[in-house]
Every structure is written in C-alpha cells, then in structure tokens.
C-alpha cells in the first residue's frame, strides 16, 4: 500500500468538505482586511475624548467613594452621571474638522 502524506490530501474546510479554490493569486491577510476597515470607521480618540473619559472615570470613582461613605443621595447621582452620560459622551464625541468652524460654511447671497 502506498503511503499517503498530508500534502497529497485535498485541503478541507471547517465542515470537512474540500476547500473551494477562489481566483488566482494570494488572498489578503486578516490583518490587512481589518486594518483597512478600521481606518474608514470614523474619527479617532483625540484630546477631547480623553478628557471626557477621565472626567467620567473620576466621577465614577467619586461615586463609589461616596457610596462607601454611606451616601445614598450623592453616590447614585455621580454613578449615573459617570456611566450614563460622561463615558458614552467620551466614546461618541467627534472632533470637528477645521473646515467646519464658524464662518467656513456661510453662504453668500
């Protein structure tokens, strides 16, 4: 009987079926695909975002300190402010490009 080596076997996909060959040439790596999609997703974290995130985390820490000290009024307010307002605002806040400042969009007429 002939010895069967792995290189003579057809490549199999996840389901065990032979893998389909697509087009010629090498396929792009996962890193290249994800890197290109990340670049087009939107604005990056800028100074404004980091300041808001710091304020949010500081507010949350103060809320837990107030909770540990027995405050049942101030602690929940600080925690809600941090978790529901400041942290999401820090994540969603966008920086405005230079061209969108006042006066740049004024129409003549």
N, C-alpha and C positions, 0 to 999 in steps of 0.2 A: 504494500500500500504506500502511496505517495504521502510524504509529509506535507501538511497544509500549514503555511505560515500566515501570519496576520496580514502581511502586505498583499497576499493574493486574494484575501477575502474582500467582498464588497463592503464599502462603508455603510454603516447602519445609523439611522437617526434615533431619536429618543424612543419611538414606538417600536423599534426593532425592524422596521421596514428599511429597505435600501434607501440611502440618502439620494435626493434628487440633485442632479448637477444643474447649476444655473449659469448661463452665459460663460464667456471666456474670461480670463483674467482674474486676478485675486480680488476677493471681496474686502471691503474696508473693515478695519478692526472696530471693535465695540468702542474703544476709546475715542476714535475719530468721529464716530457717529454721535456719541454723547457730547463730545466737545463742541461740535458744530451746533447741536440743538441748544446747548447751554448759552452759547453766545447770542442767540437770537431770542431768548426768552424775555428779556427785559433789562431794566436798569440794575446796576449792581449796588451793593451796600455802600453808601457814601457817609460822610461825616454826620450828616443829619440823622441818618438811620441809627448809627452807633450811639449818638447822644440820646435819642429817644429810647433805644433799647436799654441803655444804662439807667435812665430815669425809671423805666418800667421795672427793671430788676431791683433797683434801690427801693422803689415803692413797695414791691412785694416783700422784700426783706424787712422793711419797717412794719409792714402789716403783720408779719409773723412775730416780730419782736413785741408789737403791741398786743397780739393775741396771747403770747407767753406771759405778759404782764397782767393779763386779766381784762383787757379792754374788750367789751362786747359791742361797742359802737364804732370806734375809730378803726379797729383792725379789719372788719369786713369791708368798710369803705375803701381802705387802702388796697386790700387784696383785689377787690373788684376793679378798682381803677388801674391797677397794675396788669392783671390778667386779661381784662376785657377791653381796656382802652389803649394803654400805652404800648404793650408788647405787640398787639396786632397793628397798631399805627406805625410802629417802628419797622415792621416787616413790609407793610403795604405802601409806606410813604415813598414817593418818587421824587427824584431830583428834577428840577425844571431846567431844560437846556437854555443856553444863553440867548438863543433867538426868540424865546417865548417871554422875555421880560417886557415890562410896560413900555409902550411906545413902539415896539417892534411890529405889533400886529395892527397898528392904527391904519385905518383906510383913509384915503384921500378922496374927498368928493363932497 
